Every structure is written in structure tokens, then in C-alpha cells.
Amino acid sequence: MNQDYIKPDKWCIIEEGFDSENVKSSESIFSIGNGAMGQRANFEETYTGETFQGSYIAGVYYPDKTRVGWWKNGYPEYFAKVLNAPNWIGIKVFVDGVEFDLATSKKVSGFRRELNMKEGVYTRSFQAVTSNNIEIDVVVKRFLSLDVDEVGAISYTIKILKTDATIVFEPYLDSGITNEDSNWDDKFWNTTNVSSENNRAFIEAHTMKTEFKICTFMQASVSYGDKDVSSVPADEKTDNFVSLKFEQNVKANESITLTKFGGYTVARNHPNDDLVKVAKNSLSEVSELGFKGLLKKQIAAWAAIWEMSDIVIKGDIKAQQGIRFNIFQLNQTYLGTDSRLNIGPKGFTGEKYGGSTYWDTEAYCIPFYMATKDDKVARKLLKYRYNHLEKAIENAKKLGFSNGAALYPMVTMNGEECHNEWEITFEEIHRNGAIAFAIHNYFRYTGDYSYIPEMGLEVLIGISRFWHQRVNLSKVKNKYVMLGVTGPNEYENNVNNNWYTNYLAKWCINYTLTQLEKVKNGYPDDYHRIVGKTKLTDRECGKWKKVASKMYFPYSKEYGVFLQQDGFLDKDLVKVSELPKSDRPINQKWSWDRILRSPYIKQADVLQGFYFFEEDFSTEDLERHFDFYEPFTVHESSLSPCVHSIQAAKLGRMEQAYNFYLRTSRLDLDDYNKEVEEGLHITSMAGTWMSIVEGFGGMRIINDKLSFKPQIPNQWKTYSFKVNFRNRIIKVKVTAENTTFQLTGTEEVSIRVNGKKISLYPDELITV
């Protein structure tokens, strides 16, 4: 834990007291989104202190040209960047002719931020003495509408204390913005038109290179007392800026409110020439509702989300706050309405990682969306990868692979690799396996096999071709080996025979061969279409089978464990517990050379394989590997604590599992990795959900049946969650004494609890 200023609360994230040192961290933590757009919790009014301004539009990016000192063949030409979009939230505030700024105020008191996760509303309030000695009380509410997802709403209220004053509100749009993260300081946006019309304004712009066309828009009105005093505002325009100006004399102890609706219309969703027209229609729709009416719809929309996805914990308020924060941010980032979109590691909260898609989606996010939404949402995430198959084949071809071998990108926006670190781009090829595993996991959970003959089998063939070509036969070992790779533990680069990667390759090939046979027998038309399209032959499949049967896995007889990679035991095996605290986190304190020579593990590597394929190993195997590798794991990846929590729970080590759970659930709230100001760790938040449902709840799919082995941390009185299993909603509630199950639906379902078969009937409460 590296920060402790967030107040514990069941439903809200709360900050009390103004501290400029916390501003950028809070901008991340209090971020809001609606799946179509999102923004950091920047102040609406001018703030001259340190800040990280950020508003983002789903699917809109810029190909920032790769910048490296030594170009290597195969490098991607660019690194895709999620763009800081034109700013629509801005409101300049003048009090008696002087612009208000918290950074220059003589006094700030009663400062409070509150992110109401139950309702999806962000509120900020404070009292201040301005630089010209006027006392004011300010309350600001903001949300991004789930119902009209191109629109956000702001209510900005100022109460003048003690003396009369003139207030000027100047809401504005600004497309002259830049990214914090840019390789060449390129200009990302080109503004083509700036216009205003009564109390509305519009900026039309497009991204350079990618030509994403958008219209940023706003509408503003002012009320004083119970009256609308907006009239027709004065406007000001430049090449990339437009503002509206409202002026009002305000008496002491009276309030004035600016209501601002704003947002983006995007040519991805509308004809290029209709963006302003669509913006006007959206503004008319929300104007008719008003701020309160739109807020009422917002509360109802979030209530529907929470009805299915909420996890209720009693007896531990920090644990409760943590899981709800994680579930809230996941739903703000992706709602499953558009198969062209995916889940970036930072979501709408920052620019790090480019806002692109990683293997995190398949490994961590799909289980959450399958269980809390439905199979259609998860299927869209799989379709996203199928739509990028040709690009994956191109990516492999650039590296010298052939015959339709597919290497899915480590980082992508459109299917093309756009990561510019060689040890990631060329070596961290295990991402292919996560995509194949997600296909298996989807069918295992949903029972929907249709994806495989329709789309998935082509993906599996491309991946298996890659693995077949990536290995080579070692004459010394008489085994197939895989050289020069990086596993999930990115504190090791260019290693030989990473166990996890080798195991994934073997599994992928065998799984593909099994699905080929299944599709051949059950879906002959699809089989012949796919074989004809891919030109797959029995001879080629025979070569794959030979590779899978003779794959090499490094193993230590002395320790009885698979080795993370060749040579792991040559390291100086000093455990993490023996490191001085002053050395942590090592990724911020040590040179890269020192990290690479150390035994320290960034995140689950061998144990990631034991998580994916736990049915292949005994509990004793897991315990032996967990006890060997966890003491060398520094958990400096956001993806690490959740896997370890699940496995500690499986081993019955509930105190350790609970501590890992707290770390994953409060990773950002407590800033464990000292980097929250850069943005939140969105994709790992799905792992927090997994820690409870799969870890403490012990949920698995075994022999096509839902299975549970519930446990409960000593710190909790009860916890409960719901899962959508094949269109049947099952509510699970766990206490120290028993577990109850309640089924919603029309058909009974058979599950297993602690190995015993249990039949659930609609609306009946079953206690085990």
C-alpha cells in the first residue's frame, strides 16, 4: 500500500481534503466512462497545478511512428495511441472579473470528491476563498450517460457567500489538445470547422493518418434561483476553440447553476456528413429530459447492471469497496455492444499501453463478461479476434512464417502489431495460446459450440501452424524446443523453453486436432469450407501431432518442479522476503540488467499454466510449484495477485488468498505499484472478480457441469454473487456455516457442490 487517502465506503469512492499531490492520482481513480467514451476526473474549471488531462473515444486512435535507436526487421511501423480527444468538459469561471483556479485560491476547505458507483455519478464539492477574496461554495456533478452514450452531463453550481458578486461562466470546446505520451510530438488532430448556434457549439475534426472524423459538441444553459437566465450567450472562436459566455450578478448566499451537455459523434457510427446533425439530435433528446431526467435514467441503467454483476460482502468494508470499484470500472470500459471494440489495459483512464487490446482480454476479461452478461457479449470479444485473423497471418509473415501461420499481436487496435519493444513484439508469443484457450473456455462455459465451426477453427488452425513453425527439433534432446521467447514473466527476456509457452503450444495443437475431428464429423459443410480455404492436409496435421508429442519441458528432479525456463536454477535464488524494502518495486529501483539476472518473477508464469490447465495437474503438483515460485514473485504486474489468490484458495490457504485478494481489489485505490496517476489497471480488475468467484467460491466447469467448492475468509461474515450459466441465473451466498443457491429461470439445472450433485429448481432456495 502506497496511499491511504480513499475513505472506506460500501458504494462510493471518497476523497476528503484538497492535496495537490493527489490530484493526478485522483484523476485516475475517479474516472468515468460509458463504453463509448470516458474521461479522467479533471477539474472542469481552469487548474494551473499539475494535472493529466484526458478524454478518450472508444476505437479512435493514432498510429504514432515507432521510435527506436536500432531498427530491426519485423518491427511494427507504429505504436497505436489512444488519443486525448477534444475537451468538452471545460468551464472557465470568473468571480468579479478574476478567473477561479483552485491552485491559486487563498483557501480551500471542505474539499470532497465522491464517485457514486451505484448510480454512476461523480460529484466534487468545496468551499474556497478566491484570489480576489470572494468566498464561494461549489458543487459539481458529472456523468456519462449509458442511455444516450454519445452524451455526458455536468451541473456546476456556485453559491456566493457573504457578499454579492458577478459570475461569468464560459463553457468551451477545445481541440487544440495533445497527448502526454507521444513518440514524435506529432499533431494528432486536424480541426476542420468551428461553429456555434445559440447555446450550442460544435468542433468538427479528424485524426491525422487514420482519418477518424468526429464532432465534439456542447449545449449550455444557466439558472439562477428557479429561473433560466441563459438568454443568447456571447461566443468566442479560434481555429480550434469555441466558448459561450454567460454573465450574472449573484446576491450573497444565493446560487447559480450552469448545466452543460457535451460529447462526441463519431464517423465510425454515422455518415461523415451527418455528425453535426446527429449531435443536434442527441442534444435535443437530452434537453427534453433535462439534467435530472437524464440522471434518473442513469441511475436506472446502473441499477440493471448491478442487479446481475454485484458481489455483496458483509463484514469487510474495504473488501466490499474494492470489488465494487473493479466491477464498476469494467462496466464503464466495455458493455459488449460493439464487436469492433475491446478492453484496453487502462480503459478510458490514461494513455499508457496505448489504449490497445492485449491478451488480458482472453485470459482475464472473458470469464467476467460471460458470467455477468451473456454469451453474446463474450462471443463479440471472440469475433473481434476472428475479424483480425488475416492481420495475424500478415504479422507472422513479416517475421518469416508462412502457409497461413498466424501470430496475433501483443498490442493492437486493428489487428496489426503495434508494440515497439523487441522482447515483446518478437518474443512474447504466448499471447497466441491465450486466444486459443479463450475459444475453449467460451465453449466450456456457454455450451455454444457454433463459434468453432463458424469462426474459431480457422483461428485455431492459424495458431497451430505458427507453433509448428516456431519450434525446432533439438538433436541433443531429441525433443522439439522453442528458443528466444519471453513468458508472462517479463522480467525474463530471450529465454529458451519457457515452460508455459511450450505447454500452451502443445495444448493448442492437440486442441485444434480434436476440434478438426469434431467439426469433420458434426459439421461437414463447415469442415470442407475451412479445409478448402486453409488448404489444410492430413499430412500437415500429422506434423503438428509429432511436435505436440515430442515437446520439451524443462524439469528439476531435485525440486520436483517444471522450470520456468532453461537455466532458471543457475540464478542466485534469493527469496523476495530477503529483499530490502528500499529495493521495491524493483522495476523502479533496479537496472534492467540486474532484473534480468535475478530470479524475480513479475507475475504468474508457470503458475499461469497451472491456472489455465489445472485439470492436468494434481493438487500436490500445484502446491509444490506454488511453494517454489511464489517466494520469488514480486507481483509487480497487476495481473499477478489474482491468479495467486485463486491458487492459494484452492490449496486451502485462505489467509494468503485473502491478502492477495485485497491487493488485486485495491491495487489502484491504494496504489500498490506507485503508478496510479498514469491510469487504472482495468483488465486485471476482471481478475479481482475471478478471485472471489473462482477462488473463494471455487467455481469451475467440470464434465460440463457447474461446480463449486465454497470457502470464506475469516474477515467476512457473508459474500454473495450471481452467475449467468447458459441463460440460467444462479445466486450463490456463502457463510461460515453453509452455502445457499437460488436459481432464476424456467428450467432446473444440476450442479456440484464439494463434489456432490445438487439439483436446483427455479425460485427454490437450496442450502448446502
C-alpha positions, 0 to 999 in steps of 0.5 A, spaced: 500 500 500 502 506 497 496 511 499 491 511 504 487 517 502 480 513 499 475 513 505 472 506 506 465 506 503 460 500 501 458 504 494 462 510 493 469 512 492 471 518 497 476 523 497 476 528 503 481 534 503 484 538 497 492 535 496 495 537 490 499 531 490 493 527 489 490 530 484 493 526 478 492 520 482 485 522 483 484 523 476 485 516 475 481 513 480 475 517 479 474 516 472 468 515 468 466 512 462 460 509 458 463 504 453 463 509 448 467 514 451 470 516 458 474 521 461 479 522 467 476 526 473 479 533 471 477 539 474 472 542 469 474 549 471 481 552 469 487 548 474 494 551 473 497 545 478 499 539 475 494 535 472 493 529 466 488 531 462 484 526 458 478 524 454 478 518 450 473 515 444 472 508 444 476 505 437 479 512 435 486 512 435 493 514 432 498 510 429 504 514 432 511 512 428 515 507 432 521 510 435 527 506 436 535 507 436 536 500 432 531 498 427 530 491 426 526 487 421 519 485 423 518 491 427 511 494 427 511 501 423 507 504 429 505 504 436 497 505 436 495 511 441 489 512 444 488 519 443 486 525 448 480 527 444 477 534 444 475 537 451 468 538 452 468 538 459 471 545 460 468 551 464 472 557 465 469 561 471 470 568 473 468 571 480 468 579 479 472 579 473 478 574 476 478 567 473 477 561 479 483 556 479 483 552 485 491 552 485 491 559 486 485 560 491 487 563 498 483 557 501 480 551 500 476 547 505 471 542 505 474 539 499 470 532 497 470 528 491 465 522 491 464 517 485 457 514 486 458 507 483 451 505 484 448 510 480 454 512 476 455 519 478 461 523 480 460 529 484 466 534 487 464 539 492 468 545 496 468 551 499 474 556 497 476 563 498 478 566 491 484 570 489 480 576 489 477 574 496 470 572 494 468 566 498 464 561 494 461 554 495 461 549 489 458 543 487 459 539 481 456 533 478 458 529 472 456 523 468 456 519 462 450 517 460 449 509 458 442 511 455 444 516 450 452 514 450 454 519 445 452 524 451 455 526 458 452 531 463 455 536 468 451 541 473 456 546 476 453 550 481 456 556 485 453 559 491 456 566 493 457 567 500 457 573 504 457 578 499 454 579 492 458 578 486 458 577 478 459 570 475 461 569 468 461 562 466 464 560 459 463 553 457 468 551 451 470 546 446 477 545 445 481 541 440 487 544 440 489 538 445 495 533 445 497 527 448 502 526 454 505 520 451 507 521 444 513 518 440 514 524 435 510 530 438 506 529 432 499 533 431 494 528 432 488 532 430 486 536 424 480 541 426 476 542 420 470 547 422 468 551 428 461 553 429 456 555 434 448 556 434 445 559 440 447 555 446 450 550 442 457 549 439 460 544 435 468 542 433 468 538 427 475 534 426 479 528 424 485 524 426 491 525 422 493 518 418 487 514 420 482 519 418 477 518 424 472 524 423 468 526 429 464 532 432 465 534 439 459 538 441 456 542 447 449 545 449 449 550 455 444 553 459 444 557 466 439 558 472 439 562 477 434 561 483 428 557 479 429 561 473 433 560 466 437 566 465 441 563 459 438 568 454 443 568 447 450 567 450 456 571 447 461 566 443 468 566 442 472 562 436 479 560 434 481 555 429 480 550 434 476 553 440 469 555 441 466 558 448 459 561 450 459 566 455 454 567 460 454 573 465 450 574 472 450 578 478 449 573 484 446 576 491 450 573 497 448 566 499 444 565 493 446 560 487 447 559 480 447 553 476 450 552 469 448 545 466 452 543 460 451 537 455 457 535 451 460 529 447 462 526 441 459 523 434 463 519 431 464 517 423 465 510 425 457 510 427 454 515 422 455 518 415 461 523 415 456 528 413 451 527 418 455 528 425 453 535 426 446 533 425 446 527 429 449 531 435 443 536 434 439 530 435 442 527 441 442 534 444 435 535 443 433 528 446 437 530 452 434 537 453 427 534 453 429 530 459 433 535 462 439 534 467 435 530 472 431 526 467 437 524 464 440 522 471 434 518 473 435 514 467 442 513 469 441 511 475 436 506 472 441 503 467 446 502 473 441 499 477 440 493 471 447 492 471 448 491 478 442 487 479 446 481 475 454 483 476 454 485 484 458 481 489 455 483 496 460 482 502 458 483 509 463 484 514 469 487 510 468 494 508 474 495 504 473 488 501 466 490 499 469 497 496 474 494 492 470 489 488 465 494 487 470 499 484 473 493 479 466 491 477 464 498 476 470 500 472 469 494 467 462 496 466 464 503 464 470 500 459 466 495 455 458 493 455 459 488 449 455 492 444 460 493 439 464 487 436 469 492 433 471 494 440 475 491 446 478 492 453 484 496 453 489 495 459 487 502 462 480 503 459 478 510 458 483 512 464 490 514 461 494 513 455 499 508 457 499 501 453 496 505 448 489 504 449 490 497 445 487 490 446 492 485 449 491 478 451 488 480 458 482 480 454 482 472 453 485 470 459 482 475 464 476 479 461 472 473 458 470 469 464 467 476 467 463 478 461 460 471 460 458 470 467 455 477 468 452 478 461 451 473 456 454 469 451 453 474 446 457 479 449 463 474 450 462 471 443 463 479 440 470 479 444 471 472 440 469 475 433 473 481 434 479 476 434 476 472 428 475 479 424 483 480 425 485 473 423 488 475 416 492 481 420 495 475 424 497 471 418 500 478 415 504 479 422 507 472 422 509 473 415 513 479 416 517 475 421 518 469 416 512 464 417 508 462 412 502 457 409 497 461 413 501 461 420 498 466 424 501 470 430 496 475 433 499 481 436 501 483 443 498 490 442 493 492 437 487 496 435 486 493 428 489 487 428 496 489 426 502 489 431 503 495 434 508 494 440 515 497 439 519 493 444 523 487 441 522 482 447 515 483 446 513 484 439 518 478 437 518 474 443 512 474 447 508 469 443 504 466 448 499 471 447 497 466 441 495 460 446 491 465 450 486 466 444 486 459 443 484 457 450 479 463 450 475 459 444 475 453 449 473 456 455 467 460 451 465 453 449 466 450 456 462 455 459 456 457 454 455 450 451 455 454 444 459 450 440 457 454 433 463 459 434 468 453 432 465 451 426 463 458 424 469 462 426 474 459 431 477 453 427 480 457 422 483 461 428 485 455 431 488 452 425 492 459 424 495 458 431 497 451 430 501 452 424 505 458 427 507 453 433 509 448 428 513 453 425 516 456 431 519 450 434 525 446 432 527 439 433 533 439 438 538 433 436 541 433 443 534 432 446 531 429 441 525 433 443 522 439 439 524 446 443 522 453 442 528 458 443 528 466 444 521 467 447 519 471 453 513 468 458 508 472 462 514 473 466 517 479 463 522 480 467 525 474 463 527 476 456 530 471 450 529 465 454 529 458 451 523 453 453 519 457 457 515 452 460 508 455 459 509 457 452 511 450 450 505 447 454 500 452 451 503 450 444 502 443 445 495 444 448 493 448 442 495 443 437 492 437 440 486 442 441 485 444 434 486 436 432 480 434 436 476 440 434 478 438 426 475 431 428 469 434 431 467 439 426 469 433 420 464 429 423 458 434 426 459 439 421 461 437 414 459 443 410 463 447 415 469 442 415 470 442 407 469 450 407 475 451 412 479 445 409 478 448 402 480 455 404 486 453 409 488 448 404 489 444 410 492 436 409 492 430 413 499 430 412 500 437 415 496 435 421 500 429 422 506 434 423 503 438 428 501 431 432 509 429 432 511 436 435 505 436 440 508 429 442 515 430 442 515 437 446 520 439 451 519 441 458 524 443 462 524 439 469 528 439 476 528 432 479 531 435 485 525 440 486 520 436 483 518 442 479 517 444 471 522 450 470 520 456 468 525 456 463 532 453 461 537 455 466 532 458 471 536 454 477 543 457 475 540 464 478 542 466 485 535 464 488 534 469 493 527 469 496 523 476 495 522 476 503 530 477 503 529 483 499 530 490 502 524 494 502 528 500 499 529 495 493 521 495 491 518 495 486 524 493 483 522 495 476 523 502 479 529 501 483 533 496 479 537 496 472 534 492 467 540 488 467 540 486 474 532 484 473 534 480 468 539 476 472 535 475 478 530 470 479 524 475 480 518 473 477 513 479 475 507 475 475 504 468 474 508 464 469 508 457 470 503 458 475 499 461 469 499 454 466 497 451 472 491 456 472 489 455 465 490 447 465 489 445 472 485 439 470 492 436 468 495 437 474 494 434 481 493 438 487 500 436 490 503 438 483 500 445 484 502 446 491 509 444 490 510 449 484 506 454 488 511 453 494 517 454 489 515 460 485 511 464 489 517 466 494 520 469 488 514 473 485 514 480 486 507 481 483 509 487 480 504 486 474 497 487 476 495 481 473 499 477 478 495 477 485 489 474 482 491 468 479 495 467 486 489 468 490 485 463 486 491 458 487 492 459 494 484 458 495 484 452 492 490 449 496 486 451 502 490 457 504 485 462 505 489 467 509 494 468 503 488 468 498 485 473 502 491 478 502 492 477 495 485 478 494 485 485 497 491 487 493 488 485 486 481 489 489 485 495 491 491 495 487 489 502 484 485 505 490 491 504 494 496 504 489 500 498 490 505 499 484 506 507 485 503 508 478 496 510 479 496 517 476 498 514 469 491 510 469 487 504 472 489 497 471 482 495 468 483 488 465 486 485 471 480 488 475 476 482 471 481 478 475 479 481 482 472 478 480 475 471 478 478 471 485 472 471 489 468 467 484 473 462 482 477 462 488 473 463 494 467 460 491 471 455 487 467 455 481 469 451 475 466 447 469 467 440 470 464 434 465 460 440 463 457 441 469 457 447 474 461 446 480 463 449 486 467 448 492 465 454 497 470 457 502 470 464 506 475 468 509 475 469 516 474 477 515 467 476 512 461 474 515 457 473 508 459 474 500 454 473 495 454 473 487 450 471 481 452 467 475 449 467 468 450 459 466 447 458 459 441 463 460 440 460 467 441 465 473 444 462 479 445 466 486 450 463 490 451 466 498 456 463 502 457 463 510 461 460 515 456 455 516 453 453 509 452 455 502 445 457 499 443 457 491 437 460 488 436 459 481 432 464 476 429 461 470 424 456 467 428 450 467 432 446 473 439 445 472 444 440 476 450 442 479 456 440 484 457 442 490 464 439 494 463 434 489 456 432 490 450 433 485 445 438 487 439 439 483 436 446 483 429 448 481 427 455 479 425 460 485 427 454 490 432 456 495 437 450 496 442 450 502 448 446 502 
